Amino acid sequence: MRANSMFLDAGSLFPALRVQTVGGALLSLPVDLAHEWTVVLLNRGHW
């Protein structure tokens, strides 16, 4: 496991992240999420 890996348990708050979308926009999580329940899929892109 890498040192910067993080696991969330059920009920854990989502950590603050800034990620780039496929369209090139920056998304601040969880601030930019519009709903209480949301699914976020992250893809590393390549190994």
Secondary structure, 3 states (H helix, E strand, C coil): CCCCCCCCCCCCCCCCEEEECCCCCEEEECCCCCCCCCCCCCCCCCC
